[in-house]
Structure formats: C-alpha cells, structure tokens
C-alpha cells in the first residue's frame, strides 16, 4: 500500500521564495500548498488536512505572528516552522511564544530545510497515528460539515459506513441543508479521496443535452458535435459522480442511468460501443421521488437502484444545538474575507439565531451571517441582524368588515390623536366640522 505524502502549507508574500520552497519540498516527496497571504492560508487550513505549516513573519496587512497565534489555538496539533530574513533575540522569543516549533533563518540550504522539517514532523507522529486509528474532529474528517447534535451524528454515522465502498447513495432533505456537503464528505473522508469528485446539477442541463453531457458523445452524433467528447461519467473514472436534483433528469436519461447502475457500463451518444465504468454514484433530491413515481415522471426501478443507502439530512430547525457552531464557522470565514480579522457574536444575537426556525436552512444562516459581518462594527449584535429574525407581533387576521365600521374606528383614532379637538380632526380628515358632527352622531 502506498504511503500518503505529508501536506505542507508554505506562506510567504515573496513569490520567488514560495517557488524555491515548493521545488525543495517536492524533491523531498512532500505535497505542497502555497499561500501569498495570511488570508489565503486560513482558507487552506480550513479546507485541507495540513501536516506542517511553514511561514514567513514579515508580511503586509496581517503578519506571520498572527497566523501562528491563530493556528496555535485553532490547529494546535499542526507543527509550525518559521523562516525569516530578520532574526533577532526578541523576535525569536516572540515566535516561540506564538507556538512555533522551530526557527530557520534565510538564507538556508536544502539540507538545513530538510533537517528542520524532519524535526517538526517527528513531533507530529502521534497526530498522524490518531488520524489513522481514531475518530477525528468533525472539522477535519467531514470537511465543511459542522455539528455535534444527535441528528448530525446520525448522518455522520452513515457516512462512516459507506465512505470506503462504492455503494450507491441517495441524499434527501430540504433545500439548503447541505446535501452536496454530505456527498463531498463521503468522497473525501474515504479511501477513494484521491480520485475525482464530479458534481453535476441535473436541473442546470437542458433536457436535450443531458444524455450527451453525462455519457459523452462521438463526433457527428448531432449538429455541433465536431469532436469526440467525454461526459461526466468518464471524468469521474475511479471516483464519485454526484448527481444533484436527480428528479429533474429526463426519462431517457433515467433509462441509461439505470443501465449504468445495473451493468456498470455506458454508451456515448452516437456510438454503439459499450464502455465499462468504475465509479460511485451519489444522487440528491429535495423532491418526493415516491410522488414523482406515482405521476410517472420518475422510474420506480431507478429509484430502488439509487436507494441502496439513503441519507436524510435534517433541516436546521431539528438540529438547533448546532447553530452556534455553524455561526462561528461562518463568522470566521466572512470576518477574514470582509474585515481581515476575527469577529465575535453577542449572546443576545446568538439567542435570536437559535430561536429562529430557518426555512432556508444552513444556506439562509450563512447569508444572514455574511450580511451581519458586513454591517457589524466588530461584534455582531442584534442591530446587525435582519428584522425577519427578530420578534414579530402577530396581529389578528380579521375578516373583511363593513366600511361604516372601519370609518368609525379611523375617526376615533384621529380624535384620540388630536385629544378630542374636532377642528384639528376635521382638517386631518379633510372634511368640515358639520360633516364630522354628523359622523359622530
């Protein structure tokens, strides 16, 4: 079995240094990620499992010390190696206090770099073993998925059971619940993570092009087919094909999907040749496919082929204990993107988020946090949240009433407003006093 290469993140605003470090590291058989700013580095740290962080200190806007302090608290298990051209005793002490495991001064040789990396990674053996043998935190193992609720754990439990095989999975749930994130978690947390993950929104492909886009086509198969072209099935070879909004697939495409699932083979448009396919299919829908079967718009046999394993993603209102974790994630993301700093949320604002029922689910929560970060002066407070989330007074929905009754009510309100002054009331109502007296009778 081939051993996994370590992932090393290099952060430096000097492009030449980045390229030099990357060449050295690749020659040592490491997998590298590059970032020219702290902001870019934070996005990589959030989305990628990193084994070692190498950073410069002197950088514009946000310096490497702040990156070290952030990584030391949010990713304490990652060893940090500092490279800098401005060494000093005070600077070294500050770097060590900020969480760095070693300090390398520019210029340095390739052998000095290798020695420092070996030393840093040797301190990481425990973390790598625990990554292989134990359950990791949800932020690492399930990528962007965040949660600790019972409903969330039910989903991740199924993910753990299907991630290392190619059983067909269907993911159901309301719009905005994160069905694609579930599909990505299945793919990237399992043993096929190095293979392609291809996401296709079936609803976004015109019906007359669905077959060609999915299965590929031969030159001359139709007007505009000027060359042979692979489809999404070929692009996902060995990996995962995610078919979102599967209920919108045409009946003709459904027939070919059924064959692909049953026989593990497809045929390009305009070809007679059968091609074997080795991929995992994950489908998703927010529609009731059983109802579509009754309406003859979805094949019943395809439905049962797709539902080998079904994962129902719960709406946010059924996992409200996860709202604070999700809010923290989005605040960190958009705080760095829009304000170049980390923000916090007041207890009162968080209470409002946890009280709301979120008909748009996680997508709606993310949009609300994005807006709140933009509106905030540093701490997200109640004033930064949209009015729809705040307390509403529900007025009785009275039936239609006679005009005379409505008129009487309005005249009384105007008189109350003028403290009984009939002259002023008549002016507001734009009638004379005599007419007002008649109405009062």
C-alpha positions in Angstrom: 0.0 0.0 0.0 1.4 3.4 -1.0 2.0 5.7 2.0 0.3 9.1 1.9 2.5 12.1 1.3 2.5 14.8 4.0 0.7 18.0 3.2 2.9 21.1 3.8 1.5 24.6 3.7 4.0 27.4 2.7 3.1 31.0 3.5 5.2 33.9 2.1 4.5 37.1 0.2 7.7 36.6 -1.8 6.8 34.6 -4.9 10.4 33.6 -5.5 10.8 32.1 -2.0 7.5 30.3 -2.4 8.6 28.7 -5.7 12.0 27.8 -4.2 10.5 26.1 -1.1 8.0 24.3 -3.3 10.8 22.8 -5.5 12.8 21.7 -2.5 9.7 20.1 -0.8 8.6 18.4 -3.9 12.1 16.9 -4.4 11.7 15.6 -0.9 8.4 13.9 -2.0 6.1 16.2 0.0 2.7 17.5 -1.2 2.7 21.3 -1.0 0.1 24.1 -0.8 1.2 27.7 -1.3 -0.3 31.0 0.1 0.9 34.5 -0.6 -1.0 36.0 2.4 -2.4 35.0 5.8 -5.9 35.3 4.5 -5.3 32.8 1.8 -3.5 30.5 4.3 -6.5 30.5 6.6 -8.8 29.3 3.8 -6.4 26.4 3.0 -6.1 25.5 6.7 -9.9 25.4 7.0 -10.5 23.1 3.9 -7.4 20.9 3.9 -5.7 18.5 6.3 -2.2 20.1 6.8 0.7 18.2 8.4 3.2 21.1 8.7 2.9 24.9 8.4 5.9 26.9 7.2 5.5 30.6 7.3 7.4 33.9 7.0 6.9 36.6 9.7 7.3 39.9 7.8 4.2 40.1 5.6 1.9 43.0 4.7 -1.6 43.5 6.3 -1.6 40.5 8.6 1.9 39.2 9.7 3.0 35.7 10.3 2.9 36.1 14.1 -0.9 36.5 13.9 -1.1 33.4 11.7 1.0 31.5 14.3 -1.2 32.6 17.2 -4.4 31.7 15.2 -3.1 28.3 14.2 -1.7 27.6 17.7 -5.2 27.9 19.1 -7.4 26.6 16.2 -4.9 23.9 15.0 -2.7 23.2 18.0 -1.7 19.8 16.6 0.0 21.2 13.5 3.7 21.8 13.9 4.8 25.3 12.8 8.2 26.1 11.2 9.1 29.8 10.8 11.5 31.0 8.1 12.6 34.7 8.2 15.3 37.0 7.0 15.1 39.3 10.0 16.3 37.3 13.0 16.6 38.8 16.5 16.6 37.5 20.1 13.3 39.3 20.8 11.8 38.1 17.6 12.8 34.5 18.3 11.2 34.6 21.7 8.0 36.1 20.3 7.9 33.4 17.6 8.4 30.6 20.1 5.7 32.1 22.4 3.3 32.2 19.5 3.6 28.4 19.0 6.4 27.8 16.5 8.2 24.5 16.9 11.4 25.7 15.1 13.0 28.8 13.6 15.0 28.9 10.3 16.9 32.0 9.1 17.2 33.0 5.5 19.3 32.1 3.5 19.3 28.4 4.3 20.5 25.3 2.5 18.2 22.5 1.3 19.8 20.1 3.9 19.1 22.7 6.7 15.5 22.9 5.5 15.1 19.1 5.4 16.6 18.8 8.9 14.1 21.4 10.3 11.2 19.7 8.5 12.1 16.2 9.8 12.4 17.6 13.3 9.0 19.3 13.1 7.2 16.3 11.6 8.8 13.9 14.2 6.7 15.8 16.8 3.6 15.0 14.7 3.8 11.2 14.8 1.1 11.0 17.5 -1.3 13.1 15.5 -0.8 11.1 12.3 -1.4 7.8 14.2 -4.5 9.2 15.8 -5.7 10.4 12.4 -5.4 6.8 11.0 -6.8 4.9 14.1 -9.3 7.2 15.8 -12.2 9.4 15.1 -11.1 12.9 14.2 -12.8 16.2 14.8 -15.7 16.9 12.5 -13.9 19.9 11.0 -11.2 17.6 9.6 -13.0 14.4 8.8 -16.2 15.9 7.3 -14.7 18.9 5.6 -17.2 21.8 5.8 -19.8 19.9 7.8 -20.1 21.1 11.3 -22.2 19.8 14.2 -22.5 17.9 17.5 -26.2 17.2 17.7 -27.8 13.8 17.7 -29.4 14.5 14.2 -25.9 15.4 12.9 -24.3 12.3 14.3 -26.9 10.1 12.6 -25.8 11.5 9.3 -22.0 11.2 10.0 -22.5 7.6 11.3 -23.9 6.6 7.9 -21.1 8.5 6.1 -18.5 6.4 8.1 -20.2 3.2 7.0 -20.3 4.0 3.3 -17.2 6.1 2.7 -14.9 3.2 1.8 -17.1 1.3 -0.6 -18.9 2.3 -3.8 -22.5 1.5 -2.8 -25.0 3.9 -4.5 -26.2 6.6 -2.1 -29.2 8.9 -2.3 -29.1 12.1 -0.1 -32.5 13.6 0.6 -33.5 16.7 2.5 -34.9 20.2 2.2 -33.1 22.9 0.1 -30.2 24.5 1.8 -29.5 21.6 4.3 -26.1 20.8 2.8 -26.7 17.7 0.7 -23.7 18.3 -1.6 -21.5 18.7 1.6 -22.6 15.2 2.6 -21.6 13.8 -0.8 -18.2 15.5 -0.6 -17.7 14.2 3.0 -18.4 10.6 1.8 -15.9 11.0 -1.0 -13.1 12.9 0.7 -13.2 11.1 4.0 -12.8 7.6 2.4 -10.2 5.7 0.7 -11.2 7.0 -2.8 -10.5 10.6 -1.8 -7.5 10.9 -4.3 -9.8 10.1 -7.2 -12.1 12.7 -8.9 -15.2 14.1 -7.4 -17.5 15.4 -10.1 -20.7 17.4 -9.1 -23.5 17.8 -11.7 -26.7 19.8 -11.2 -29.1 17.9 -13.4 -31.6 20.8 -13.3 -29.0 23.1 -14.9 -28.5 21.0 -18.0 -31.2 21.4 -20.8 -33.1 18.2 -21.2 -31.9 17.7 -24.8 -28.3 17.9 -23.7 -28.4 15.8 -20.5 -27.5 12.5 -22.2 -24.6 13.9 -24.1 -23.2 15.8 -21.0 -23.5 12.8 -18.8 -22.3 10.0 -21.1 -20.2 11.8 -23.7 -20.7 11.8 -27.5 -19.0 10.9 -30.7 -18.1 13.3 -33.5 -21.0 13.9 -35.8 -23.6 12.5 -33.3 -25.6 15.7 -33.6 -25.3 19.2 -35.0 -22.3 20.9 -33.3 -20.6 17.7 -32.3 -17.3 18.5 -34.0 -15.2 16.1 -32.0 -15.4 13.1 -29.6 -16.0 14.3 -26.1 -16.0 12.6 -22.7 -19.0 13.1 -20.4 -19.2 13.4 -16.6 -19.2 9.6 -16.2 -15.8 9.4 -17.9 -14.5 12.4 -16.0 -15.4 10.7 -12.7 -13.5 7.5 -13.5 -12.4 5.7 -10.3 -14.1 8.3 -8.1 -17.5 9.8 -7.3 -20.2 11.3 -9.6 -22.6 13.4 -7.6 -26.0 13.9 -9.4 -27.8 16.8 -7.7 -31.6 17.3 -8.3 -31.8 13.8 -9.8 -35.6 14.2 -10.1 -35.2 16.6 -13.0 -33.4 14.0 -15.2 -35.4 13.1 -18.3 -36.9 9.7 -18.6 -34.5 8.8 -21.4 -31.6 9.7 -19.2 -33.1 7.8 -16.3 -33.2 4.6 -18.5 -29.4 5.0 -19.3 -28.7 5.7 -15.6 -30.4 2.5 -14.7 -28.3 0.5 -17.1 -25.1 2.3 -15.8 -26.0 1.3 -12.2 -27.1 -2.3 -13.1 -24.4 -3.2 -15.7 -21.6 -0.8 -14.8 -21.5 0.3 -18.4 -22.5 3.3 -20.6 -22.7 4.1 -24.3 -21.8 7.5 -25.7 -24.3 9.4 -27.9 -23.7 8.4 -31.5 -21.8 5.2 -30.6 -22.6 1.5 -30.5 -19.6 0.7 -28.3 -20.2 -0.1 -24.7 -17.8 1.3 -22.1 -17.2 -0.1 -18.6 -17.4 2.4 -15.8 -15.9 2.2 -12.3 -17.4 5.0 -10.3 -19.6 5.6 -7.2 -22.9 7.3 -7.8 -24.3 9.7 -5.2 -27.7 11.3 -6.1 -29.5 14.0 -4.2 -33.0 15.4 -4.2 -35.3 17.8 -2.3 -38.3 16.4 -4.1 -40.5 13.4 -3.1 -39.5 10.8 -5.6 -42.2 8.5 -4.5 -44.8 11.1 -5.5 -43.0 11.5 -8.9 -43.2 7.8 -9.4 -47.0 8.0 -8.9 -47.0 10.8 -11.5 -45.0 8.7 -13.9 -42.2 11.3 -14.1 -39.6 9.1 -12.3 -38.8 5.4 -12.9 -39.6 3.2 -9.9 -36.8 0.7 -10.8 -34.2 3.5 -10.9 -35.5 4.8 -7.5 -34.8 1.4 -5.9 -31.3 1.2 -7.5 -30.5 4.7 -6.2 -31.6 4.0 -2.6 -29.2 1.3 -1.7 -28.3 3.6 1.1 -30.4 6.7 1.9 -29.2 9.6 4.0 -31.8 12.1 5.1 -30.2 15.4 6.0 -32.2 17.0 8.8 -33.4 20.6 8.5 -31.7 23.2 10.7 -34.7 23.6 12.9 -34.2 19.9 14.0 -30.6 20.5 15.0 -30.7 23.9 16.7 -27.9 23.0 19.1 -25.5 23.1 16.0 -26.4 26.7 15.2 -23.7 28.3 17.4 -21.0 26.0 15.8 -22.2 26.9 12.3 -22.4 30.6 13.1 -18.9 30.5 14.4 -17.7 28.9 11.2 -19.3 31.5 9.0 -18.2 34.4 11.2 -14.6 33.2 10.9 -15.0 32.7 7.2 -16.5 36.1 6.4 -14.7 38.0 9.1 -11.4 37.2 7.4 -12.8 37.7 3.9 -14.5 41.1 4.5 -12.8 42.6 7.6 -9.4 40.9 7.7 -9.9 39.9 11.3 -11.8 37.6 13.6 -15.2 38.8 14.9 -17.4 37.6 17.7 -21.2 37.5 18.2 -23.0 38.8 21.3 -25.1 36.3 23.4 -28.3 38.2 22.6 -27.7 38.0 18.8 -26.9 34.3 19.1 -30.0 33.7 21.1 -32.1 35.2 18.2 -30.3 32.9 15.7 -31.1 29.9 17.9 -34.8 30.9 18.3 -35.4 31.3 14.5 -36.7 28.3 12.5 -34.6 28.8 9.4 -36.9 27.8 6.5 -33.9 28.3 4.2 -31.7 26.1 6.4 -27.9 26.4 6.5 -27.8 28.4 3.3 -30.1 31.0 4.9 -28.0 31.1 8.1 -24.8 31.6 6.0 -26.4 34.5 4.1 -27.5 36.1 7.4 -24.1 35.8 8.9 -22.5 37.2 5.8 -24.7 40.3 5.9 -24.2 40.7 9.7 -20.4 40.7 9.3 -20.6 43.4 6.7 -23.0 45.5 8.9 -21.0 44.9 12.1 -18.5 47.3 13.7 -16.6 44.5 15.4 -19.1 42.4 17.4 -22.2 41.1 15.7 -25.1 42.4 17.7 -28.9 42.3 17.5 -28.9 45.5 15.4 -26.8 43.7 12.7 -29.4 41.0 12.2 -32.3 41.3 9.6 -35.7 42.3 11.0 -37.3 39.0 9.9 -35.3 37.2 12.6 -36.4 39.5 15.4 -39.5 39.3 17.5 -42.7 39.9 15.5 -46.2 40.9 16.7 -48.9 38.8 15.0 -52.0 41.0 14.5 -55.3 39.1 14.3 -56.3 38.3 10.8 -59.8 39.8 11.0 -62.4 39.1 8.3 -63.5 41.9 6.0 -65.7 44.4 7.9 -68.3 47.0 6.7 -67.0 50.4 5.5 -69.1 52.2 8.2 -67.4 50.2 11.0 -63.9 50.8 9.6 -64.7 54.5 9.2 -65.9 54.8 12.8 -62.7 53.2 14.0 -60.5 55.6 12.0 -62.4 58.7 13.0 -62.0 57.7 16.7 -58.2 57.2 16.2 -57.9 60.7 14.7 -59.9 62.2 17.6 -57.6 60.4 20.0 -54.6 61.8 18.2 -56.0 65.4 18.5 -57.0 65.0 22.1 -60.6 65.5 21.1 -60.1 68.7 19.2 -62.8 68.4 16.5 -61.4 71.3 14.4 -58.0 69.7 14.0 -59.6 66.3 13.5 -61.7 67.7 10.6 -58.6 69.2 9.0 -56.8 65.8 9.1 -59.9 64.0 7.8 -60.3 66.8 5.1 -64.0 67.3 6.0 -65.8 70.2 7.6 -66.9 70.3 11.2 -70.6 69.8 10.3 -69.8 66.6 8.5 -67.7 65.4 11.4 -70.5 66.1 13.8 -72.9 64.1 11.7 -70.5 61.2 11.6 -70.1 61.3 15.4 -73.8 61.0 15.9 
